[in-house]
Amino acid sequence: MKSPIVADRFFTNRENHFISFNKALDRLEPNKCNVLSFYGVGGVGKTRLKKELIKTIKEQKQIIVSSSLDFYQLEHKNVSTAVHLLYQELKSKKIQFPTFEIAHAIFWQKVHPDQQLSKSGLPYVEEGSIVFDLISIINDIPLVGVIPKLGTIIYKAKEKYQEWWTKNGERELNALQSLEPRQIEEALLYYFSLDLNFFLEHSNSKVVFFIDTYESLWGNHEERKKERFFAKDRWVRDLIEQLPGTLWVILGREKLRWEEVEDQISWHECLEQHLLGNYPLMMPKDS
């Protein structure tokens, strides 16, 4: 028979880290970036800590957790794959990404000008998405050519997109028409952030992102040279900077050195770091 030790006793030696996490959630502000870093040598329980933190907030309806990224997995280091994973998780929680979806569809169409845009040929086309609805209406007409008339189509098709079109869609998509495919692909993080910020402006929800095994983003000694080191995770910092009001929890073996970087924001004001010591975890014993 197992002892009736409750789950929150498992991490008695990590109590301060749970307190720091809850404080970070409580002080989220719409215009401020928020990053918690937990770092320490292998085997001290970083991934276990992440799982327990997620467990403590999953039952809270107003907190949306996205825990897709683990840089131990090679494909997660790719920017396009990473944003796709984050998009999929948040989309499954009923968050709409119309700018991001249309931008990616236009990117795909510019890269494949001889192929017809179809519901089965794109990674971001599923029933309920704005691109799914547009393809249903325009059939085989190139999506780029429809953008000048998109406002009229949206007002006829989906009332839920009208405010988005007025605030973001018309401006962003009209500018997007003249971009080269490479420029659109590089801007996908921006379009993703734009849509998520639009959601947060109209919701009381809090969004928390987790990134595990952060040190694995650097693959070799050359990438760790000072002149290349900070370029490697620039896209992560850019994404965080574009999503103020969200909380990012980063776990890895090394302390983040972002305070050394000359970014547009001052990281020492929004980055809180905690060293994980090699403490034994409190686990229940069989009685």
MARVEXTOR-264731 format. One record per residue: residue number from 1; x, y, z of N, C-alpha, C, O in turn. Coordinates in steps of 0.001 Angstrom, whole numbers, plus 500000, padded with zeros to 6 digits. Layout:
BEGIN
rodo	n_x	n_y	n_z	ca_x	ca_y	ca_z	c_x	c_y	c_z	o_x	o_y	o_z
NUM	X	Y	Z	X	Y	Z	X	Y	Z	X	Y	Z $
...
END
This chain:
BEGIN
rodo	n_x	n_y	n_z	ca_x	ca_y	ca_z	c_x	c_y	c_z	o_x	o_y	o_z
1	500838	498811	500000	500000	500000	500000	500884	501255	500000	501875	501324	500728 $
2	500513	502250	499172	501329	503466	499062	500900	504495	500099	499726	504605	500455 $
3	501864	505221	500554	501611	506292	501510	500779	507391	500851	500982	507669	499669 $
4	499848	508029	501572	498986	509062	500985	499675	510412	500890	499086	511433	501245 $
5	500933	510433	500409	501631	511709	500227	501103	512364	498957	501109	511739	497897 $
6	500660	513578	499042	500038	514229	497892	501104	514681	496902	502282	514789	497244 $
7	500669	514946	495657	501614	515238	494569	502461	516466	494846	503627	516517	494454 $
8	501873	517481	495535	502652	518698	495714	503776	518530	496736	504564	519455	496931 $
9	503868	517367	497393	504994	517075	498269	506169	516509	497487	507292	516481	497990 $
10	505918	516054	496254	506993	515455	495468	508142	516437	495271	509305	516039	495212 $
11	507809	517723	495171	508816	518720	494855	509035	519677	496027	509172	520887	495846 $
12	509064	519111	497221	509270	519944	498403	510537	520784	498268	510563	521941	498689 $
13	511579	520213	497687	512848	520923	497561	512855	521927	496411	513847	522628	496208 $
14	511768	522000	495665	511659	522984	494587	510595	524034	494910	510125	524734	494012 $
15	510224	524145	496142	509121	525032	496517	509359	526468	496066	508434	527126	495591 $
16	510586	526960	496208	510875	528338	495815	510685	528557	494315	510310	529646	493880 $
17	510948	527507	493527	510784	527631	492078	509308	527695	491706	508935	528401	490769 $
18	508469	526967	492429	507028	527062	492198	506523	528443	492590	505667	529013	491913 $
19	507051	528977	493677	506654	530322	494114	507047	531354	493060	506261	532244	492736 $
20	508266	531234	492525	508727	532165	491482	507850	532078	490239	507528	533094	489621 $
21	507470	530859	489880	506618	530646	488712	505250	531294	488917	504750	531984	488029 $
22	504646	531076	490079	503326	531650	490347	503378	533175	490413	502446	533851	489977 $
23	504464	533712	490956	504611	535169	490993	504733	535739	489581	504181	536794	489269 $
24	505471	535013	488736	505625	535466	487349	504276	535486	486630	503999	536397	485850 $
25	503443	534486	486893	502099	534456	486307	501256	535626	486803	500530	536250	486029 $
26	501356	535920	488090	500540	536972	488686	500915	538360	488181	500067	539247	488093 $
27	502207	538542	487846	502637	539893	487467	502733	540110	485957	503343	541082	485513 $
28	502142	539222	485167	502149	539412	483717	501503	540741	483358	500416	541070	483833 $
29	502187	541492	482517	501674	542775	482062	501635	542787	480539	502521	542222	479897 $
30	500626	543420	479952	500455	543390	478487	501654	543895	477698	501889	543433	476582 $
31	502417	544831	478250	503493	545458	477480	504891	545072	477960	505870	545733	477612 $
32	504988	544013	478750	506286	543619	479287	506597	542169	478961	505742	541297	479112 $
33	507837	541906	478509	508271	540531	478259	508578	539848	479593	509024	540490	480545 $
34	508333	538541	479646	508486	537807	480898	509141	536460	480618	508574	535625	479913 $
35	510339	536246	481173	511079	535006	480953	511572	534466	482290	512183	535189	483077 $
36	511298	533182	482538	511843	532463	483690	512811	531416	483157	512451	530627	482283 $
37	514021	531401	483669	515004	530403	483258	515368	529529	484455	515728	530031	485520 $
38	515269	528217	484263	515721	527258	485265	516870	526471	484640	516690	525810	483617 $
39	518040	526541	485251	519197	525911	484631	519989	525098	485665	519942	525370	486864 $
40	520702	524114	485169	521519	523276	486032	522046	522091	485247	521608	521838	484125 $
41	522973	521373	485828	523595	520241	485142	522561	519154	484868	521474	519149	485446 $
42	522920	518237	483976	522009	517147	483646	521680	516299	484862	522542	516027	485698 $
43	520420	515883	484951	520022	514987	486020	519469	515657	487263	519127	514972	488226 $
44	519371	517010	487267	518866	517672	488470	517340	517809	488461	516758	518300	489428 $
45	516687	517374	487369	515225	517370	487368	514563	518514	486641	513455	518912	486999 $
46	515223	519060	485617	514634	520194	484887	513356	519793	484163	512339	520479	484264 $
47	513409	518686	483434	512231	518248	482690	511109	517844	483645	509937	518102	483372 $
48	511462	517217	484754	510453	516864	485747	509809	518116	486336	508599	518160	486556 $
49	510632	519130	486586	510105	520399	487082	509119	520986	486083	508047	521455	486464 $
50	509483	520960	484807	508578	521481	483775	507228	520759	483821	506175	521396	483786 $
51	507269	519447	483899	506026	518666	483923	505177	519013	485137	503954	519104	485039 $
52	505825	519206	486279	505070	519535	487490	504495	520944	487420	503386	521183	487898 $
53	505239	521882	486828	504719	523241	486663	503494	523234	485758	502493	523891	486044 $
54	503585	522486	484663	502445	522387	483746	501247	521771	484448	500111	522209	484270 $
55	501517	520754	485244	500432	520062	485952	499695	521002	486903	498480	520900	487066 $
56	500436	521918	487529	499806	522808	488504	498863	523823	487872	497985	524354	488553 $
57	499028	524099	486593	498201	525145	485975	497235	524629	484921	496394	525385	484435 $
58	497339	523352	484557	496487	522840	483483	495007	522881	483827	494167	522963	482931 $
59	494677	522827	485103	493281	522848	485507	492708	524258	485570	491505	524438	485758 $
60	493566	525248	485414	493098	526630	485455	492663	527044	484050	493492	527125	483143 $
61	491406	527297	483871	490841	527524	482548	491399	528758	481861	491433	528815	480632 $
62	491836	529743	482628	492298	530986	482018	493770	530938	481616	494290	531903	481055 $
63	494441	529825	481899	495843	529710	481535	495991	528708	480403	495590	527551	480531 $
64	496561	529153	479306	496759	528310	478130	498238	527941	478056	499100	528817	477989 $
65	498522	526653	478069	499899	526183	478091	500301	525657	476721	499592	524844	476128 $
66	501430	526118	476227	501995	525574	475006	503390	525060	475341	504278	525849	475663 $
67	503591	523754	475270	504864	523177	475713	505524	522365	474603	506128	521324	474863 $
68	505406	522838	473383	505842	522051	472231	507351	521904	472106	507828	520838	471718 $
69	508109	522934	472422	509487	522985	471972	510465	522301	472921	510494	522572	474121 $
70	511255	521417	472350	512333	520753	473071	513499	520672	472095	513458	519892	471144 $
71	514525	521462	472320	515616	521558	471356	516492	520319	471313	517431	520253	470519 $
72	516201	519342	472150	516866	518050	472012	516440	517381	470705	517187	516599	470117 $
73	515210	517711	470259	514706	517181	469004	515171	518094	467871	514876	519289	467850 $
74	515894	517508	466944	516554	518264	465890	515593	519170	465126	515920	520321	464838 $
75	514405	518655	464798	513480	519429	463976	512954	520665	464697	512532	521619	464045 $
76	512971	520668	466026	512461	521811	466775	513395	523016	466695	512995	524132	467024 $
77	514636	522800	466260	515585	523901	466127	515314	524735	464885	515779	525870	464778 $
78	514556	524169	463943	514208	524880	462717	513096	525881	463005	512071	525518	463582 $
79	513287	527127	462612	512340	528187	462956	510944	527888	462407	509954	528033	463124 $
80	510858	527474	461147	509558	527206	460534	508828	526075	461253	507623	526157	461494 $
81	509572	525011	461596	508959	523891	462310	508513	524317	463703	507435	523937	464159 $
82	509344	525104	464375	509021	525552	465729	507736	526369	465762	506865	526134	466600 $
83	507620	527327	464851	506416	528153	464847	505196	527341	464429	504085	527613	464885 $
84	505393	526339	463561	504309	525446	463179	503805	524677	464396	502595	524541	464580 $
85	504709	524174	465226	504316	523424	466416	503561	524305	467410	502546	523890	467969 $
86	504061	525519	467626	503371	526436	468526	501990	526784	467987	501014	526838	468735 $
87	501923	527016	466694	500639	527305	466047	499652	526155	466248	498499	526385	466612 $
88	500097	524922	466015	499211	523766	466131	498645	523629	467535	497455	523358	467701 $
89	499481	523813	468541	499004	523668	469915	497986	524745	470264	496947	524450	470855 $
90	498278	525992	469900	497375	527077	470251	496112	527042	469397	495034	527404	469868 $
91	496235	526612	468157	495058	526452	467298	494116	525405	467877	492897	525551	467794 $
92	494679	524343	468467	493844	523293	469068	493083	523811	470280	492124	523184	470729 $
93	493511	524963	470813	492831	525587	471952	491908	526710	471479	491545	527599	472250 $
94	491539	526655	470213	490536	527552	469613	491017	528992	469429	490205	529917	469390 $
95	492330	529185	469316	492855	530512	469002	493010	530625	467491	493573	529735	466854 $
96	492513	531715	466919	492538	531900	465477	493822	532624	465036	494301	533533	465713 $
97	494361	532202	463894	495576	532800	463340	495371	533152	461864	496047	532591	461001 $
98	494455	534067	461561	494143	534362	460149	495299	534975	459365	495533	534587	458220 $
99	496031	535931	459958	497145	536553	459232	498226	535525	458935	498734	535448	457817 $
100	498566	534748	459930	499598	533721	459791	499203	532699	458735	500022	532336	457892 $
101	497966	532233	458770	497515	531204	457828	497521	531718	456392	497974	531021	455484 $
102	497024	532927	456187	496987	533482	454830	498407	533777	454343	498731	533527	453182 $
103	499249	534307	455229	500641	534594	454843	501344	533322	454408	502068	533319	453412 $
104	501135	532240	455151	501791	530993	454773	501226	530457	453463	501971	529918	452645 $
105	499927	530596	453257	499318	530128	452007	499880	530907	450811	500153	530327	449761 $
106	500051	532220	450977	500619	533035	449895	502081	532665	449668	502538	532594	448528 $
107	502813	532430	450756	504204	531965	450638	504256	530675	449825	505061	530543	448903 $
108	503396	529734	450174	503372	528439	449480	503038	528631	448001	503638	527999	447132 $
109	502075	529511	447728	501657	529711	446345	502737	530399	445517	502868	530123	444324 $
110	503509	531288	446130	504586	531945	445403	505748	530987	445138	506443	531107	444129 $
111	505951	530038	446049	507002	529042	445857	506578	527991	444834	507415	527429	444128 $
112	505270	527730	444760	504736	526726	443828	503719	527382	442890	502533	527061	442960 $
113	504150	528284	442023	503208	529037	441182	502428	528170	440198	501369	528582	439724 $
114	502932	526978	439882	502259	526115	438914	501279	525138	439559	500596	524386	438862 $
115	501210	525150	440886	500338	524209	441577	499104	524914	442125	499171	526052	442589 $
116	497991	524219	442060	496741	524783	442533	496686	524729	444055	497024	523719	444673 $
117	496253	525835	444638	496079	525886	446079	494901	524998	446460	493789	525193	445971 $
118	495144	524016	447337	494074	523084	447687	494021	522851	449182	494980	523138	449899 $
119	492908	522336	449646	492723	522076	451077	493640	520968	451572	493956	520902	452760 $
120	494061	520107	450672	494900	518986	451086	496392	519235	450871	497222	518427	451285 $
121	496734	520350	450224	498120	520567	449867	498888	521515	450767	500064	521782	450519 $
122	498239	522035	451822	498877	522998	452708	498878	522507	454150	497929	521851	454579 $
123	499927	522815	454900	499985	522348	456285	499052	523079	457234	498743	522552	458302 $
124	498585	524288	456879	497758	525058	457797	496307	525150	457339	495579	526058	457739 $
125	495898	524218	456508	494525	524253	456014	493725	523132	456670	493951	521952	456403 $
126	492813	523509	457506	491915	522550	458124	490549	523204	458267	490441	524430	458238 $
127	489537	522417	458417	488188	522962	458506	488102	523921	459685	488504	523595	460801 $
128	487570	525107	459415	487482	526125	460452	488539	527198	460322	488426	528256	460941 $
129	489586	526940	459514	490616	527961	459313	490156	528934	458237	489298	528606	457417 $
130	490734	530136	458246	490316	531141	457277	490714	530735	455859	489988	531031	454911 $
131	491850	530067	455699	492283	529647	454364	491350	528564	453823	491051	528554	452629 $
132	490892	527665	454671	489919	526642	454266	488665	527317	453706	488153	526928	452657 $
133	488180	528334	454422	486970	529041	453980	487212	529787	452664	486352	529796	451783 $
134	488389	530413	452537	488677	531173	451331	488814	530277	450108	488318	530606	449030 $
135	489494	529138	450280	489640	528203	449160	488278	527691	448726	488036	527478	447538 $
136	487388	527494	449692	486045	527029	449368	485297	528038	448511	484440	527669	447708 $
137	485631	529327	448688	484932	530387	447961	485588	530687	446616	484902	530827	445603 $
138	486933	530786	446608	487603	531262	445391	487995	530145	444438	488394	530406	443304 $
139	487883	528893	444895	488220	527727	444079	489668	527809	443594	490584	527802	444416 $
140	489897	527885	442283	491274	527818	441769	491867	529188	441450	492876	529275	440750 $
141	491260	530242	441949	491814	531583	441715	493030	531773	442632	492942	531463	443820 $
142	494165	532277	442115	495338	532498	442972	495001	533402	444155	494374	534447	443986 $
143	495413	533003	445333	495072	533745	446546	495648	535155	446526	495014	536086	447023 $
144	496839	535326	445960	497451	536655	445892	496553	537621	445138	496424	538784	445519 $
145	495933	537139	444068	495074	538004	443268	493771	538364	443944	493092	539299	443518 $
146	493411	537648	444982	492136	537878	445674	492279	538896	446797	491279	539453	447251 $
147	493503	539150	447254	493707	540007	448428	493022	541375	448305	492417	541814	449282 $
148	493082	542075	447157	492396	543372	447086	490890	543270	447351	490270	544240	447787 $
149	490304	542099	447090	488863	541915	447306	488574	541118	448580	487427	540769	448857 $
150	489625	540836	449350	489472	539945	450487	488540	540516	451545	487791	539776	452182 $
151	488584	541828	451732	487713	542447	452730	486251	542155	452460	485505	541818	453379 $
152	485831	542282	451207	484439	542015	450839	484098	540551	451057	483021	540226	451556 $
153	485025	539658	450679	484791	538225	450844	484650	537862	452309	483763	537091	452677 $
154	485523	538416	453157	485495	538104	454585	484201	538591	455216	483607	537893	456038 $
155	483761	539783	454837	482529	540300	455422	481324	539445	455036	480353	539350	455787 $
156	481394	538834	453877	480308	537959	453450	480403	536578	454085	479392	535935	454365 $
157	481643	536134	454309	481856	534745	454705	481878	534528	456212	481177	533648	456711 $
158	482651	535295	456935	482870	535016	458347	482834	536299	459180	483757	537111	459122 $
159	481787	536467	459935	481660	537661	460764	482771	537752	461813	483177	538849	462197 $
160	483267	536580	462280	484272	536587	463351	485597	537207	462913	486417	537564	463759 $
161	485821	537341	461594	487082	537889	461105	487004	539383	460798	488010	539982	460416 $
162	485854	539982	460955	485697	541369	460512	486573	542337	461301	487208	543213	460714 $
163	486615	542190	462622	487438	543092	463428	488919	542880	463124	489689	543838	463047 $
164	489313	541608	462950	490700	541316	462605	491076	541991	461293	492154	542575	461182 $
165	490186	541914	460288	490485	542491	458989	490663	543996	459096	491573	544554	458483 $
166	489823	544651	459853	489875	546104	460000	491151	546534	460714	491772	547527	460334 $
167	491546	545789	461752	492693	546198	462560	494028	545751	461971	494982	546528	461944 $
168	494103	544500	461496	495392	543955	461062	495407	543436	459629	496340	543697	458869 $
169	494370	542705	459275	494386	541950	458030	494616	542774	456787	495504	542467	455992 $
170	493828	543816	456608	493925	544622	455390	495317	545221	455240	495914	545150	454166 $
171	495837	545813	456317	497156	546461	456259	498260	545452	455979	499087	545663	455093 $
172	498277	544356	456732	499376	543401	456631	499364	542644	455307	500415	542443	454697 $
173	498185	542224	454862	498118	541394	453668	498327	542196	452395	498871	541675	451422 $
174	497907	543449	452385	498182	544290	451219	499683	544523	451071	500202	544557	449955 $
175	500380	544684	452198	501835	544870	452155	502531	543575	451759	503599	543599	451147 $
176	501930	542459	452106	502542	541147	451878	502597	540769	450395	503450	539981	449987 $
177	501689	541329	449593	501619	540959	448178	502929	541177	447435	503276	540407	446539 $
178	503651	542223	447806	504861	542586	447067	506119	541909	447603	507202	542097	447050 $
179	505989	541131	448665	507168	540496	449259	507589	539251	448493	506762	538554	447905 $
180	508876	538989	448510	509411	537756	447947	509142	536605	448917	508968	536841	450112 $
181	509104	535360	448421	508841	534215	449310	509754	534178	450532	509293	533910	451642 $
182	511035	534443	450337	511974	534411	451466	511589	535442	452522	511690	535174	453720 $
183	511150	536617	452081	510758	537662	453020	509507	537269	453802	509388	537559	454992 $
184	508577	536605	453116	507360	536147	453798	507703	535090	454835	507202	535131	455959 $
185	508559	534141	454458	508940	533083	455390	509620	533669	456633	509364	533224	457752 $
186	510471	534650	456434	511157	535284	457560	510183	536050	458455	510457	536259	459637 $
187	509051	536467	457896	508079	537256	458660	507010	536401	459330	506136	536944	460006 $
188	507053	535084	459163	506001	534230	459735	505932	534341	461251	504839	534295	461818 $
189	507077	534488	461926	507065	534686	463379	506286	535955	463738	505539	535984	464716 $
190	506473	536988	462937	505765	538247	463181	504260	538064	463008	503480	538543	463831 $
191	503842	537370	461936	502410	537175	461703	501787	536305	462795	500658	536549	463221 $
192	502527	535290	463245	502070	534450	464349	501854	535305	465605	500827	535191	466274 $
193	502830	536158	465913	502745	537015	467101	501602	538014	466977	500899	538289	467950 $
194	501423	538552	465786	500361	539531	465558	498997	538931	465894	498178	539568	466557 $
195	498760	537711	465434	497466	537064	465681	497291	536692	467151	496205	536849	467708 $
196	498353	536204	467776	498244	535835	469188	498024	537076	470052	497250	537031	471009 $
197	498687	538169	469731	498463	539416	470471	497033	539908	470306	496441	540434	471248 $
198	496476	539737	469108	495086	540124	468862	494155	539311	469758	493205	539848	470328 $
199	494435	538009	469877	493636	537155	470764	493740	537621	472215	492729	537717	472911 $
200	494961	537910	472673	495167	538285	474073	494488	539614	474403	494045	539827	475532 $
201	494411	540500	473421	493735	541781	473639	492245	541599	473900	491606	542445	474525 $
202	491700	540489	473416	490265	540250	473527	489949	539092	474476	488862	538518	474416 $
203	490885	538754	475337	490704	537608	476212	491340	537875	477570	492255	538688	477697 $
204	490838	537177	478574	491447	537238	479903	492441	536102	480114	492950	535919	481220 $
205	492715	535352	479075	493594	534191	479186	495062	534611	479331	495472	535689	478901 $
206	495823	533723	479949	497272	533877	480036	497909	532722	479276	497485	531573	479397 $
207	498932	533042	478490	499597	532019	477684	501009	531803	478229	501765	532749	478445 $
208	501341	530515	478447	502652	530144	478967	503336	529209	477967	502760	528198	477565 $
209	504558	529547	477572	505351	528711	476673	506488	528066	477461	507076	528688	478346 $
210	506788	526815	477129	507927	526113	477727	508897	525693	476619	508484	525190	475574 $
211	510176	525906	476861	511219	525403	475961	512200	524589	476805	512761	525091	477779 $
212	512396	523345	476426	513262	522443	477187	514568	522186	476427	514638	522373	475213 $
213	515599	521756	477160	516920	521395	476624	517456	522526	475738	517881	522298	474606 $
214	517428	523735	476275	517742	524920	475481	519152	524892	474916	519390	525395	473818 $
215	520097	524305	475661	521493	524308	475212	521700	523533	473919	522694	523737	473222 $
216	520758	522639	473595	520900	521824	472384	520673	522618	471105	520899	522109	470007 $
217	520229	523857	471242	520054	524698	470056	521397	524918	469353	521446	525095	468136 $
218	522484	524905	470131	523818	525058	469569	524380	523670	469287	524534	522860	470201 $
219	524681	523401	468033	525050	522052	467653	526524	521726	467701	526877	520553	467818 $
220	527404	522713	467614	528834	522416	467567	529644	523581	468127	529105	524628	468485 $
221	530945	523364	468190	531845	524363	468775	531833	525668	467988	531911	526748	468573 $
222	531736	525573	466658	531754	526780	465818	530584	527697	466164	530731	528919	466199 $
223	529424	527098	466417	528236	527892	466720	528320	528549	468095	527552	529462	468399 $
224	529261	528080	468930	529404	528630	470269	530449	529744	470334	530664	530338	471391 $
225	531089	530021	469213	532010	531151	469193	531231	532447	469402	530099	532586	468940 $
226	531843	533375	470093	531132	534571	470539	530420	535298	469403	529298	535774	469576 $
227	531066	535386	468245	530467	536150	467151	529252	535450	466555	528464	536077	465847 $
228	529089	534151	466833	527935	533404	466301	526942	532999	467383	525793	532665	467090 $
229	527386	533030	468614	526601	532469	469711	525206	533083	469799	524211	532359	469832 $
230	525129	534396	469837	523844	535045	470052	522990	535099	468790	521788	535351	468864 $
231	523601	534863	467637	522809	534811	466404	521947	533552	466362	520888	533539	465734 $
232	522405	532495	467034	521722	531205	466948	520325	531246	467555	519401	530639	467013 $
233	520156	531947	468662	518836	531981	469291	518164	533344	469145	517261	533698	469905 $
234	518625	534095	468154	518031	535415	467916	516531	535304	467652	515751	536147	468096 $
235	516133	534254	466923	514703	534126	466588	513863	533877	467838	512705	534290	467890 $
236	514429	533205	468848	513696	532990	470098	513489	534320	470810	512387	534628	471262 $
237	514557	535101	470903	514442	536409	471554	513482	537315	470795	512705	538051	471403 $
238	513534	537261	469459	512609	538075	468655	511162	537700	468935	510304	538572	469078 $
239	510892	536400	469012	509522	535930	469248	509035	536371	470619	507905	536839	470758 $
240	509880	536226	471631	509504	536651	472982	509250	538148	473017	508299	538615	473645 $
241	510109	538892	472337	509964	540350	472305	508660	540771	471646	508071	541784	472023 $
242	508208	540002	470668	506977	540318	469962	505726	539849	470706	504608	540149	470289 $
243	505911	539109	471813	504765	538596	472561	504809	539041	474026	504835	538199	474924 $
244	504816	540350	474275	504756	540811	475663	503435	540362	476283	502421	540238	475595 $
245	503463	540125	477566	502243	539679	478234	502111	538174	478312	501205	537663	478969 $
246	503019	537446	477638	503067	535990	477771	504251	535619	478656	505170	536416	478846 $
247	504220	534401	479196	505311	533932	480046	506066	532820	479337	505465	531877	478821 $
248	507387	532937	479317	508254	531935	478712	509095	531289	479802	509791	531974	480551 $
249	509026	529967	479883	509829	529211	480845	510857	528411	480049	510498	527535	479262 $
250	512131	528715	480256	513210	528086	479496	514063	527240	480437	514539	527717	481467 $
251	514245	525976	480061	515012	525050	480892	516222	524540	480119	516108	524128	478964 $
252	517376	524575	480766	518589	524117	480101	519729	523966	481091	519569	524216	482286 $
253	520857	523562	480593	522022	523345	481460	522759	524628	481791	523481	524694	482785 $
254	522578	525658	480955	523376	526867	481092	522514	528082	481395	521360	528170	480975 $
255	523095	529004	482126	522440	530272	482395	522355	531081	481108	523324	531140	480351 $
256	521224	531696	480853	521071	532523	479661	521948	533765	479769	522072	534365	480837 $
257	522550	534136	478648	523475	535279	478618	522879	536478	477876	523613	537302	477332 $
258	521569	536571	477857	520910	537589	477051	521224	539016	477496	521105	539956	476710 $
259	521623	539173	478753	521941	540523	479220	523178	541089	478525	523440	542290	478588 $
260	523938	540211	477859	525121	540663	477111	524754	541158	475715	525591	541738	475023 $
261	523527	540934	475306	523112	541220	473931	522539	542628	473830	521844	543095	474732 $
262	522836	543294	472727	522262	544619	472483	521002	544475	471646	521001	544762	470449 $
263	519922	544025	472293	518623	543933	471635	517840	545216	471887	518312	546116	472581 $
264	516652	545289	471322	515841	546483	471483	515302	546621	472902	514965	547721	473339 $
265	515220	545499	473623	514750	545559	474999	515900	545219	475938	516893	544612	475537 $
266	515746	545619	477179	516753	545324	478201	516342	544042	478909	515368	544030	479663 $
267	517083	542957	478670	516680	541658	479190	516775	541565	480701	516046	540779	481306 $
268	517639	542332	481327	517771	542211	482778	516504	542660	483495	516317	542355	484673 $
269	515630	543384	482794	514379	543840	483398	513266	542808	483317	512275	542912	484040 $
270	513413	541814	482451	512322	540855	482283	512780	539401	482315	511996	538495	482035 $
271	514052	539177	482658	514598	537827	482704	514961	537472	484143	515775	538148	484772 $
272	514352	536410	484654	514625	535926	486010	515184	534513	485910	514570	533648	485285 $
273	516344	534270	486520	517011	532988	486363	517233	532303	487711	517523	532950	488717 $
274	517085	530963	487702	517217	530169	488920	518102	528957	488652	517861	528191	487719 $
275	519112	528799	489470	519984	527630	489391	519335	526475	490137	518950	526614	491298 $
276	519216	525344	489471	518675	524152	490113	519813	523360	490721	520695	522882	490009 $
277	519795	523220	492040	520794	522414	492707	520441	520942	492614	519319	520584	492256 $
278	521381	520110	492931	521174	518661	492837	520545	518133	494110	521165	517382	494864 $
279	519274	518546	494345	518569	518123	495541	517768	516858	495255	517228	516712	494158 $
280	517682	515953	496204	516832	514775	495997	515372	515161	496002	514946	516013	496781 $
281	514604	514527	495125	513168	514796	495055	512452	514005	496144	512854	512883	496451 $
282	511411	514562	496724	510605	513879	497722	509610	512973	497001	508640	513464	496425 $
283	509825	511718	497022	508970	510751	496363	508249	509898	497395	508800	509632	498463 $
284	507025	509464	497101	506293	508639	498056	506925	507267	498198	507455	506708	497238 $
285	506862	506734	499403	507408	505396	499669	506283	504404	499909	505216	504765	500408 $
286	506525	503185	499558	505566	502138	499869	505571	501911	501373	506636	501821	501983 $
287	504399	501818	501971	504339	501567	503388	504194	500080	503672	504126	499677	504834 $
END
